[in-house]
Amino acid sequence: MSTSTAPRTGPQLTPSPPSRRRRNRNALRHGGNRLRYAGIVALFLAPSLIPLTLFTLVPMVSSLWVALHDWNLITPMEFVGLANFRELLADGDTWAAFGHTLGYIAGYLPLVYLLGLGAALALNTALKGRNVLRAAYFLPVVTSWVVVALLWRWLLSPSNGLVNHVLGLVGIDGPGWWTDPTWAMPSVILASAWKDLGFVMIILLAGLQAIPGELYDAARVDGTSAWQRFRHVTLPLLSPSTFFVVVISLINGFQVFDQVYVMTGGGPAGATEVVVQQIYDLTFRYGRAGDASALSWLLFLVVLVVTIVQVRGQRRWVTYA
């Protein structure tokens, strides 16, 4: 007699599919959870969404509406469609303003980055009094642009400025820094780089301090020189900070206005008239709010395209450790 207990074979019971009523109940429960989750997310985002909507999205939509009209801020608006955009694109002053803005960026960005990198490298060492120097370099960042522009306007004054006075002591006739069309934009670039140097230095200094010291030790063991360590260790691992500085500096460069308005007023002979200066003049000097809004949107599109290109291109040169 066999005592083995073979497993019972027979018809297997398969779970029956949920009824339609049960499926509907599950769908309602799932939808309710999603709504509850969305409500919690909206609750946490509300402190940021409310000011973002009131002070950013609403003005943007309003300016787009104004850009489609002919309006002098006093009389009722007249709908003109895309005529303002066509008029601006056919205007040589618009292209000149964009050219001056690009010229400003081409001079400002390399200068402020190199100065900031040099200061960050110097203050990343065991330098005596480096905390005081860091504060001194950062002080112009928190200073009003009007004060900085007035200071540099005096320093670069062709008649009684300190720079020309020092150049005169060594027998050099200083140029008319902000009165000569050739030197006006370099004067603005110099003042801008001096003010923003501390901001760039702080960002790059944080990036330098995030680089592991073991990498430098290993490179020294391999017999590398200081330049090779800078080129093959520092620069690649500093690329995320460099990318951030480049993006922010480019966006700020396209919006340059305060220093231009105070130092040169867009002159001489329009040599420093940038895009934002032209937007200001169109609105408050000539009463062409529709053209000014259209130019604002053109500037926004240019900044958007440049930023997208940077974000896509950063995969090729930014190294994240």
Residue frames relative to the residue before (quaternion, step in Angstrom):
aa qw qx qy qz dx dy dz
M 1.0000 0.0000 0.0000 0.0000 0.00 0.00 0.00
S 0.3555 -0.7608 0.5048 0.1997 3.45 -0.60 1.01
T 0.2324 -0.7890 0.5559 0.1205 3.55 -0.99 0.97
S 0.4521 0.6955 -0.4617 0.3142 3.57 1.29 -0.01
T 0.2719 -0.7525 0.5829 0.1416 3.52 -1.10 0.77
A 0.1565 -0.8079 0.5652 0.0581 3.54 -0.02 1.28
P 0.5343 -0.6253 0.4421 0.3578 3.53 -0.99 0.68
R 0.5167 -0.6554 0.4688 0.2894 3.48 -1.01 0.84
T 0.1659 -0.7645 0.6168 0.0872 3.45 -0.98 0.92
G 0.2869 0.7481 -0.5589 0.2138 3.53 -0.98 0.64
P 0.7389 -0.3897 0.2849 0.4701 3.55 -1.17 -0.11
Q 0.3183 -0.7533 0.5525 0.1614 3.57 -0.81 1.12
L 0.3809 -0.7188 0.5378 0.2215 3.51 -1.02 0.86
T 0.1393 -0.7847 0.6003 0.0675 3.59 -0.68 0.99
P 0.5236 -0.6444 0.4405 0.3414 3.56 -0.94 0.87
S 0.4349 -0.6976 0.5077 0.2579 3.50 -0.91 0.89
P 0.5414 -0.6200 0.4414 0.3572 3.61 -0.97 0.70
P 0.5687 -0.6006 0.4179 0.3758 3.56 -1.06 0.71
S 0.5306 -0.6351 0.4590 0.3231 3.46 -1.06 0.77
R 0.6683 -0.5086 0.3649 0.4019 3.54 -1.28 0.38
R 0.6364 0.5356 -0.3276 0.4480 3.53 1.03 -0.77
R 0.6655 0.4947 -0.3091 0.4656 3.52 1.05 -0.85
R 0.6246 0.5376 -0.3443 0.4499 3.60 1.02 -0.75
N 0.6493 0.5107 -0.3248 0.4604 3.57 0.96 -0.83
R 0.6483 0.5226 -0.3245 0.4488 3.55 1.02 -0.82
N 0.6493 0.5116 -0.3139 0.4670 3.59 1.04 -0.80
A 0.6448 0.5230 -0.3226 0.4546 3.57 1.02 -0.84
L 0.6523 0.5057 -0.3206 0.4648 3.56 1.01 -0.81
R 0.6482 0.5110 -0.3278 0.4596 3.55 1.02 -0.83
H 0.6548 0.5100 -0.3118 0.4625 3.58 0.99 -0.86
G 0.6550 0.5065 -0.3126 0.4655 3.58 0.98 -0.82
G 0.6389 0.5260 -0.3279 0.4556 3.55 1.06 -0.76
N 0.6390 0.5215 -0.3313 0.4582 3.57 1.03 -0.77
R 0.6537 0.5115 -0.3184 0.4578 3.55 1.00 -0.83
L 0.6468 0.5037 -0.3254 0.4713 3.58 0.99 -0.77
R 0.6460 0.5140 -0.3247 0.4616 3.56 1.00 -0.81
Y 0.6485 0.5124 -0.3156 0.4661 3.59 1.01 -0.83
A 0.6505 0.5091 -0.3150 0.4674 3.58 0.99 -0.87
G 0.6393 0.5301 -0.3275 0.4507 3.57 1.04 -0.76
I 0.6479 0.5061 -0.3212 0.4700 3.59 1.01 -0.80
V 0.6431 0.5154 -0.3244 0.4642 3.59 0.99 -0.83
A 0.6590 0.5063 -0.3097 0.4621 3.57 0.95 -0.90
L 0.6237 0.5493 -0.3406 0.4396 3.58 1.05 -0.74
F 0.6952 0.4571 -0.2799 0.4789 3.59 0.95 -0.85
L 0.6990 0.4639 -0.2802 0.4666 3.60 1.08 -0.65
A 0.4776 0.7176 -0.4247 0.2768 3.59 1.19 -0.41
P 0.6472 0.5225 -0.3601 0.4224 3.66 0.83 -0.76
S 0.7133 0.4027 -0.2640 0.5092 3.60 1.12 -0.55
L 0.6472 0.5482 -0.3294 0.4148 3.57 1.03 -0.78
I 0.6366 0.5512 -0.3452 0.4145 3.59 0.97 -0.81
P 0.7170 0.3965 -0.2916 0.4936 3.69 0.69 -0.85
L 0.6031 0.5521 -0.3691 0.4419 3.61 1.09 -0.65
T 0.6719 0.4853 -0.2992 0.4728 3.58 0.98 -0.81
L 0.7109 0.4772 -0.2741 0.4379 3.57 0.82 -1.00
F 0.8151 0.3106 -0.1284 0.4719 3.58 0.83 -0.98
T 0.7437 0.3459 -0.2335 0.5223 3.62 1.22 -0.10
L 0.7554 0.3996 -0.2368 0.4623 3.58 0.55 -1.16
V 0.6701 0.4957 -0.3105 0.4570 3.60 0.87 -0.91
P 0.6685 0.4696 -0.3270 0.4751 3.69 0.85 -0.76
M 0.6279 0.5325 -0.3536 0.4440 3.61 1.02 -0.70
V 0.6750 0.4732 -0.2988 0.4809 3.58 0.87 -0.91
S 0.6411 0.5208 -0.3297 0.4573 3.60 1.00 -0.78
S 0.6666 0.4917 -0.3189 0.4606 3.60 0.93 -0.82
L 0.6167 0.5254 -0.3542 0.4672 3.61 1.08 -0.62
W 0.6340 0.5198 -0.3250 0.4715 3.56 1.06 -0.75
V 0.6611 0.4934 -0.3039 0.4766 3.58 0.97 -0.85
A 0.6251 0.5647 -0.3404 0.4176 3.60 1.04 -0.76
L 0.6772 0.4756 -0.2874 0.4823 3.57 1.20 -0.45
H 0.6945 0.4314 -0.2578 0.5148 3.58 1.29 0.12
D 0.3785 -0.6424 0.6044 0.2807 3.50 -1.38 0.27
W 0.1576 0.8069 -0.5362 0.1913 3.58 -0.42 1.24
N 0.1814 -0.7990 0.5676 0.0804 3.56 -0.89 0.96
L 0.6020 -0.6018 0.3171 0.4182 3.59 1.28 0.53
I 0.7275 0.3950 -0.2404 0.5069 3.63 1.20 -0.18
T 0.7624 0.3351 -0.1876 0.5209 3.58 0.66 -1.10
P 0.6459 -0.5106 0.3721 0.4286 3.64 -1.19 0.32
M 0.5480 -0.6333 0.4456 0.3164 3.54 -1.15 0.68
E 0.1872 -0.7626 0.6108 0.1016 3.55 -1.17 0.72
F 0.4002 -0.7393 0.4878 0.2352 3.57 -0.65 1.12
V 0.0240 -0.8133 0.5806 -0.0290 3.58 -0.81 1.07
G 0.4700 -0.6933 0.4350 0.3303 3.59 1.25 0.11
L 0.7934 -0.2802 0.2324 0.4878 3.57 -0.91 -0.98
A 0.3180 0.7835 -0.4896 0.2129 3.59 1.22 0.26
N 0.6297 0.5385 -0.3477 0.4389 3.61 1.00 -0.75
F 0.6525 0.5089 -0.3181 0.4628 3.57 0.97 -0.82
R 0.6561 0.5061 -0.3161 0.4620 3.59 0.93 -0.89
E 0.6546 0.5219 -0.3135 0.4482 3.57 0.97 -0.84
L 0.6678 0.4979 -0.3054 0.4614 3.58 0.96 -0.82
L 0.6697 0.5029 -0.3066 0.4522 3.59 0.95 -0.84
A 0.6929 0.4477 -0.2776 0.4923 3.58 1.19 -0.48
D 0.5867 0.5877 -0.3555 0.4290 3.57 1.32 -0.12
G 0.4399 -0.7146 0.4810 0.2539 3.59 -0.76 1.01
D 0.5919 0.5809 -0.3713 0.4176 3.60 1.11 -0.59
T 0.6131 0.5525 -0.3517 0.4418 3.58 1.07 -0.69
W 0.6884 0.4657 -0.2817 0.4795 3.57 0.88 -0.93
A 0.6168 0.5336 -0.3498 0.4608 3.58 1.09 -0.65
A 0.6498 0.5116 -0.3211 0.4614 3.59 0.98 -0.81
F 0.6489 0.4889 -0.3231 0.4852 3.59 0.97 -0.79
G 0.6351 0.5292 -0.3343 0.4525 3.60 1.02 -0.73
H 0.6525 0.4943 -0.3180 0.4783 3.59 0.97 -0.80
T 0.6407 0.5224 -0.3294 0.4561 3.58 1.01 -0.78
L 0.6646 0.4862 -0.3050 0.4784 3.58 0.94 -0.84
G 0.6223 0.5318 -0.3375 0.4647 3.59 1.07 -0.69
Y 0.6235 0.5283 -0.3289 0.4732 3.55 1.06 -0.77
I 0.6738 0.4908 -0.3011 0.4631 3.59 0.87 -0.93
A 0.6499 0.5350 -0.3203 0.4346 3.59 0.95 -0.87
G 0.7127 0.4108 -0.2655 0.5029 3.60 1.09 -0.59
Y 0.6847 0.5233 -0.2847 0.4200 3.55 0.98 -0.88
L 0.6921 0.5230 -0.3063 0.3919 3.59 0.75 -1.04
P 0.6955 0.4385 -0.3147 0.4742 3.69 0.72 -0.84
L 0.6525 0.5348 -0.3269 0.4258 3.57 0.98 -0.84
V 0.7089 0.4480 -0.2818 0.4663 3.58 0.78 -0.98
Y 0.6409 0.5194 -0.3467 0.4464 3.60 1.03 -0.63
L 0.6792 0.4851 -0.3034 0.4596 3.59 0.86 -0.91
L 0.6532 0.4954 -0.3199 0.4749 3.59 0.97 -0.79
G 0.6649 0.5015 -0.3035 0.4629 3.58 0.95 -0.85
L 0.6508 0.5086 -0.3166 0.4664 3.58 1.00 -0.81
G 0.6472 0.5158 -0.3221 0.4597 3.59 0.95 -0.81
A 0.6674 0.4874 -0.3032 0.4744 3.57 0.95 -0.87
A 0.6496 0.5165 -0.3241 0.4540 3.61 0.98 -0.81
L 0.6566 0.5005 -0.3198 0.4649 3.60 0.94 -0.83
A 0.6659 0.5030 -0.3082 0.4568 3.58 0.97 -0.83
L 0.7448 0.4038 -0.2261 0.4807 3.58 0.92 -0.89
N 0.5680 0.5711 -0.3958 0.4411 3.59 1.27 0.10
T 0.5994 0.5425 -0.3577 0.4674 3.56 1.29 -0.03
A 0.6199 -0.5389 0.4137 0.3927 3.55 -1.31 0.15
L 0.1490 0.8156 -0.5366 0.1571 3.54 0.69 1.14
K 0.4664 -0.6820 0.4863 0.2844 3.56 -0.89 0.91
G 0.8271 0.1680 -0.1534 0.5139 3.55 -0.87 1.02
R 0.3113 0.7891 -0.4912 0.1979 3.59 1.17 0.42
N 0.6010 0.5569 -0.3774 0.4315 3.62 1.07 -0.56
V 0.6361 0.5070 -0.3290 0.4797 3.57 1.04 -0.74
L 0.6559 0.5068 -0.3148 0.4624 3.60 0.98 -0.82
R 0.6194 0.5358 -0.3483 0.4560 3.59 1.01 -0.75
A 0.6609 0.4931 -0.3067 0.4754 3.58 0.94 -0.87
A 0.6530 0.5217 -0.3196 0.4465 3.59 0.99 -0.82
Y 0.6676 0.4892 -0.3058 0.4706 3.57 0.97 -0.82
F 0.7035 0.4696 -0.2722 0.4588 3.60 1.04 -0.75
L 0.4921 0.7005 -0.4201 0.3011 3.61 1.16 -0.42
P 0.6662 0.4959 -0.3444 0.4379 3.70 0.83 -0.74
V 0.5697 0.6092 -0.3941 0.3861 3.60 1.13 -0.56
V 0.7494 0.3713 -0.2074 0.5075 3.59 0.98 -0.82
T 0.5354 0.6076 -0.4146 0.4151 3.58 1.22 0.22
S 0.5795 -0.6060 0.4175 0.3502 3.57 -1.01 0.76
W 0.5375 -0.6359 0.4482 0.3253 3.55 -1.05 0.81
V 0.6018 0.5638 -0.3675 0.4299 3.59 1.06 -0.64
V 0.6558 0.5051 -0.3074 0.4693 3.58 0.96 -0.89
V 0.6643 0.5047 -0.3050 0.4592 3.58 0.91 -0.95
A 0.6750 0.4996 -0.3039 0.4499 3.59 0.89 -0.90
L 0.6496 0.5005 -0.3210 0.4738 3.58 1.01 -0.79
L 0.6181 0.5430 -0.3389 0.4562 3.59 1.05 -0.77
W 0.7196 0.4311 -0.2605 0.4779 3.59 0.82 -0.95
R 0.5731 0.5642 -0.3864 0.4516 3.56 1.15 -0.48
W 0.6651 0.4721 -0.2994 0.4951 3.58 1.07 -0.74
L 0.6455 0.5329 -0.3321 0.4348 3.61 0.89 -0.90
L 0.7734 0.3354 -0.1674 0.5111 3.57 0.99 -0.89
S 0.3064 0.7593 -0.5219 0.2390 3.58 1.14 0.38
P 0.4690 -0.7029 0.4501 0.2888 3.63 -0.76 0.96
S 0.7353 0.4415 -0.2453 0.4519 3.61 1.01 -0.72
N 0.8377 0.0449 0.0096 0.5442 3.61 0.72 -1.00
G 0.3578 0.7532 -0.4869 0.2602 3.59 1.11 0.52
L 0.5988 -0.5960 0.4043 0.3505 3.56 -1.17 0.62
V 0.6424 0.5417 -0.3383 0.4236 3.60 0.95 -0.83
N 0.6972 0.4526 -0.2840 0.4779 3.58 0.81 -0.92
H 0.5981 0.5562 -0.3620 0.4494 3.58 1.13 -0.61
V 0.6668 0.4840 -0.2989 0.4814 3.60 0.95 -0.89
L 0.6445 0.5109 -0.3297 0.4636 3.59 0.97 -0.79
G 0.6347 0.5389 -0.3303 0.4446 3.57 1.06 -0.71
L 0.6036 0.5749 -0.3557 0.4227 3.60 1.12 -0.63
V 0.7401 0.3502 -0.2138 0.5329 3.60 1.16 -0.58
G 0.6333 -0.6001 0.3115 0.3765 3.56 1.23 0.48
I 0.5553 0.5808 -0.4081 0.4333 3.59 1.15 0.48
D 0.3272 -0.7253 0.5726 0.1977 3.55 -0.91 0.94
G 0.3274 -0.7692 0.5177 0.1819 3.55 -0.46 1.19
P 0.4838 -0.6723 0.4684 0.3075 3.59 -1.05 0.65
G 0.5591 -0.5415 0.4817 0.4028 3.54 -1.32 0.02
W 0.2981 -0.8323 0.4279 0.1878 3.52 0.31 1.34
W 0.8267 0.1325 -0.0708 0.5422 3.58 0.65 -1.03
T 0.6152 0.5110 -0.3741 0.4696 3.60 1.22 0.39
D 0.6556 0.4599 -0.3033 0.5165 3.59 1.28 -0.25
P 0.4873 -0.6838 0.4459 0.3100 3.66 -0.71 0.96
T 0.6354 0.5407 -0.3427 0.4318 3.60 1.10 -0.59
W 0.7818 0.3538 -0.1647 0.4863 3.57 0.99 -0.84
A 0.4719 0.7048 -0.4411 0.2933 3.61 1.21 -0.21
M 0.7050 0.4535 -0.2850 0.4649 3.60 0.78 -0.94
P 0.6312 0.5022 -0.3631 0.4664 3.67 0.91 -0.65
S 0.6082 0.5433 -0.3659 0.4484 3.62 1.06 -0.60
V 0.6568 0.4954 -0.3056 0.4794 3.57 0.95 -0.86
I 0.6412 0.5259 -0.3213 0.4572 3.59 0.97 -0.84
L 0.6535 0.5221 -0.3139 0.4493 3.58 0.94 -0.88
A 0.6680 0.4871 -0.3009 0.4753 3.59 0.92 -0.88
S 0.6550 0.5145 -0.3181 0.4529 3.60 0.96 -0.84
A 0.6629 0.5012 -0.3116 0.4607 3.59 0.91 -0.89
W 0.6353 0.5274 -0.3340 0.4546 3.60 1.01 -0.76
K 0.6865 0.4852 -0.2961 0.4535 3.59 0.90 -0.85
D 0.7624 0.3922 -0.2067 0.4714 3.61 0.88 -0.92
L 0.3951 0.7406 -0.4674 0.2775 3.59 1.26 -0.06
G 0.6685 0.5197 -0.3093 0.4329 3.61 0.88 -0.89
F 0.6362 0.5285 -0.3322 0.4534 3.59 0.99 -0.79
V 0.6731 0.4823 -0.2937 0.4776 3.58 0.87 -0.96
M 0.6316 0.5439 -0.3319 0.4417 3.58 1.00 -0.84
I 0.6662 0.5057 -0.3156 0.4481 3.60 0.89 -0.90
I 0.6554 0.5081 -0.3201 0.4581 3.60 0.91 -0.85
L 0.7037 0.4553 -0.2720 0.4728 3.59 0.85 -0.95
L 0.6125 0.5457 -0.3505 0.4519 3.58 1.08 -0.67
A 0.6337 0.5080 -0.3280 0.4824 3.59 1.01 -0.75
G 0.6491 0.5086 -0.3193 0.4670 3.59 1.02 -0.75
L 0.6426 0.5200 -0.3272 0.4578 3.60 0.98 -0.76
Q 0.6984 0.4765 -0.2802 0.4545 3.59 0.91 -0.86
A 0.6270 0.5273 -0.3399 0.4619 3.60 1.26 -0.24
I 0.5474 0.6011 -0.4080 0.4154 3.61 1.23 -0.15
P 0.4445 -0.7079 0.4690 0.2852 3.65 -0.66 1.01
G 0.4832 -0.6858 0.4684 0.2771 3.58 -0.94 0.90
E 0.5512 0.6249 -0.3978 0.3841 3.59 1.19 -0.50
L 0.6116 0.5584 -0.3623 0.4277 3.59 1.06 -0.63
Y 0.6535 0.4903 -0.3125 0.4846 3.58 1.02 -0.78
D 0.6309 0.5288 -0.3395 0.4552 3.59 1.01 -0.76
A 0.6615 0.4979 -0.3082 0.4685 3.58 0.93 -0.87
A 0.6474 0.5131 -0.3246 0.4606 3.58 1.01 -0.78
R 0.6352 0.5168 -0.3336 0.4671 3.61 1.04 -0.71
V 0.6232 0.5335 -0.3401 0.4597 3.58 1.01 -0.78
D 0.6769 0.4821 -0.2847 0.4778 3.58 1.08 -0.72
G 0.5244 -0.6820 0.3884 0.3303 3.58 1.26 0.05
T 0.3572 0.7430 -0.4991 0.2668 3.59 1.10 0.53
S 0.4749 -0.6520 0.5121 0.2950 3.54 -1.22 0.52
A 0.6837 -0.4716 0.3491 0.4339 3.57 -1.28 0.19
W 0.6458 0.5158 -0.3271 0.4582 3.60 0.99 -0.76
Q 0.6541 0.5073 -0.3174 0.4627 3.59 0.99 -0.82
R 0.6384 0.5033 -0.3369 0.4751 3.60 1.02 -0.71
F 0.6437 0.5152 -0.3262 0.4623 3.58 1.01 -0.78
R 0.7125 0.4780 -0.2640 0.4405 3.56 0.92 -0.94
H 0.8022 0.3322 -0.1514 0.4725 3.56 0.87 -0.98
V 0.7312 0.3534 -0.2386 0.5325 3.62 1.21 -0.22
T 0.7415 0.4368 -0.2546 0.4412 3.56 0.61 -1.13
L 0.7188 0.4679 -0.2830 0.4294 3.57 0.64 -1.06
P 0.6743 0.4742 -0.3398 0.4528 3.68 0.79 -0.78
L 0.7246 0.4278 -0.2626 0.4722 3.60 0.87 -0.88
L 0.6337 0.4967 -0.3360 0.4887 3.56 1.25 -0.19
S 0.4431 0.7397 -0.4322 0.2640 3.59 1.25 -0.18
P 0.6151 0.5236 -0.3933 0.4391 3.72 0.91 -0.55
S 0.6590 0.4817 -0.3111 0.4867 3.61 0.97 -0.80
T 0.6320 0.5281 -0.3318 0.4600 3.58 1.02 -0.79
F 0.6362 0.5296 -0.3251 0.4573 3.57 0.98 -0.84
F 0.6518 0.5098 -0.3165 0.4638 3.60 0.93 -0.86
V 0.6588 0.5106 -0.3088 0.4581 3.57 0.93 -0.91
V 0.6603 0.5137 -0.3149 0.4483 3.58 0.92 -0.89
V 0.6644 0.5051 -0.3137 0.4529 3.60 0.89 -0.91
I 0.6937 0.4696 -0.2850 0.4659 3.59 0.80 -0.99
S 0.6701 0.5042 -0.3104 0.4476 3.59 0.92 -0.87
L 0.6395 0.5137 -0.3350 0.4635 3.59 1.01 -0.71
I 0.6534 0.4976 -0.3240 0.4695 3.59 0.91 -0.85
N 0.6648 0.4845 -0.3038 0.4806 3.59 0.94 -0.85
G 0.6306 0.5523 -0.3346 0.4305 3.58 1.05 -0.75
F 0.6567 0.4965 -0.3154 0.4720 3.57 0.99 -0.74
Q 0.7274 0.4090 -0.2370 0.4973 3.60 1.17 -0.52
V 0.2982 0.7776 -0.5128 0.2084 3.60 1.18 0.31
F 0.1481 0.8020 -0.5647 0.1264 3.58 -0.84 0.98
D 0.6931 0.5285 -0.3196 0.3718 3.59 0.58 -1.17
Q 0.7087 0.4644 -0.2752 0.4543 3.56 0.74 -1.07
V 0.6345 0.5219 -0.3304 0.4646 3.57 1.06 -0.72
Y 0.6748 0.5163 -0.2991 0.4342 3.54 0.88 -0.96
V 0.7158 0.4371 -0.2577 0.4798 3.59 0.95 -0.87
M 0.7303 0.4540 -0.2635 0.4372 3.60 0.83 -0.94
T 0.8481 0.1206 -0.0193 0.5156 3.59 0.76 -0.98
G 0.3279 -0.7566 0.5059 0.2530 3.60 1.16 -0.45
G 0.6849 -0.4630 0.2820 0.4869 3.58 1.21 0.42
G 0.6513 0.5179 -0.3136 0.4575 3.59 1.22 -0.27
P 0.6160 0.0057 -0.7256 -0.3066 1.51 -2.44 -0.37
A 0.8404 0.1112 -0.1387 0.5121 3.53 -1.14 0.84
G 0.6712 -0.5312 0.2960 0.4240 3.58 1.04 0.79
A 0.3617 0.7708 -0.4706 0.2315 3.61 1.22 0.26
T 0.7749 0.2840 -0.1674 0.5393 3.61 1.14 -0.48
E 0.3763 0.7261 -0.5008 0.2835 3.59 1.16 0.41
V 0.1115 -0.8091 0.5769 0.0146 3.55 -0.39 1.29
V 0.7426 -0.4403 0.2643 0.4300 3.56 -1.31 0.19
V 0.6900 0.4703 -0.3025 0.4596 3.60 0.80 -0.94
Q 0.5913 0.5464 -0.3644 0.4680 3.59 1.10 -0.61
Q 0.6675 0.4924 -0.3071 0.4665 3.58 0.96 -0.81
I 0.6080 0.5365 -0.3523 0.4672 3.59 1.07 -0.69
Y 0.6491 0.5164 -0.3105 0.4642 3.57 0.96 -0.88
D 0.6843 0.4868 -0.2956 0.4553 3.58 0.86 -0.94
L 0.6374 0.5312 -0.3362 0.4455 3.59 0.95 -0.83
T 0.7034 0.4727 -0.2742 0.4545 3.57 0.97 -0.84
F 0.8444 0.2676 -0.0967 0.4539 3.55 0.52 -1.21
R 0.6990 0.4233 -0.2932 0.4962 3.62 1.16 -0.26
Y 0.8053 0.2679 -0.1221 0.5145 3.55 0.96 -0.87
G 0.4066 -0.7459 0.4604 0.2576 3.62 1.22 -0.03
R 0.4895 0.6320 -0.4516 0.3963 3.59 1.02 0.77
A 0.0708 -0.8503 0.5214 0.0130 3.53 0.53 1.24
G 0.6178 0.5505 -0.3529 0.4367 3.60 1.05 -0.66
D 0.6654 0.4821 -0.2991 0.4851 3.59 0.91 -0.88
A 0.6479 0.5218 -0.3247 0.4500 3.59 0.97 -0.85
S 0.6580 0.4928 -0.3160 0.4737 3.60 0.96 -0.80
A 0.6382 0.5157 -0.3334 0.4642 3.60 0.99 -0.76
L 0.6527 0.4990 -0.3154 0.4748 3.59 1.00 -0.79
S 0.6008 0.5522 -0.3555 0.4557 3.58 1.08 -0.66
W 0.6788 0.4742 -0.2955 0.4765 3.58 0.96 -0.82
L 0.6037 0.5316 -0.3664 0.4676 3.60 1.04 -0.58
L 0.6493 0.5058 -0.3111 0.4753 3.56 0.99 -0.85
F 0.6341 0.5332 -0.3256 0.4556 3.57 0.97 -0.84
L 0.6657 0.4992 -0.3104 0.4596 3.60 0.91 -0.86
V 0.6335 0.5229 -0.3338 0.4625 3.59 1.00 -0.78
V 0.6665 0.4895 -0.3037 0.4733 3.61 0.89 -0.94
L 0.6381 0.5344 -0.3293 0.4458 3.59 0.99 -0.83
V 0.6730 0.4897 -0.3030 0.4642 3.60 0.87 -0.92
V 0.6582 0.5088 -0.3142 0.4574 3.58 0.91 -0.91
T 0.6625 0.5017 -0.3106 0.4614 3.60 0.95 -0.82
I 0.6397 0.5146 -0.3309 0.4652 3.61 0.96 -0.81
V 0.6409 0.5179 -0.3255 0.4638 3.59 0.96 -0.84
Q 0.6551 0.5075 -0.3175 0.4610 3.59 0.97 -0.81
V 0.6691 0.5024 -0.3112 0.4507 3.57 0.88 -0.92
R 0.6755 0.4733 -0.3007 0.4789 3.59 0.96 -0.78
G 0.7069 0.4791 -0.2686 0.4457 3.58 0.98 -0.82
Q 0.5553 0.6432 -0.3971 0.3467 3.60 1.16 -0.44
R 0.5467 0.6227 -0.4075 0.3839 3.62 1.17 -0.39
R 0.6701 0.5281 -0.2980 0.4281 3.58 1.14 -0.56
W 0.8280 0.2215 -0.1043 0.5045 3.60 1.06 -0.55
V 0.6244 0.5172 -0.3605 0.4611 3.61 1.19 -0.17
T 0.1609 -0.7904 0.5888 0.0520 3.57 -0.83 1.06
Y 0.1288 -0.7808 0.6087 0.0571 3.56 -0.70 1.11
A 0.3662 -0.7574 0.4984 0.2093 3.57 -0.53 1.19
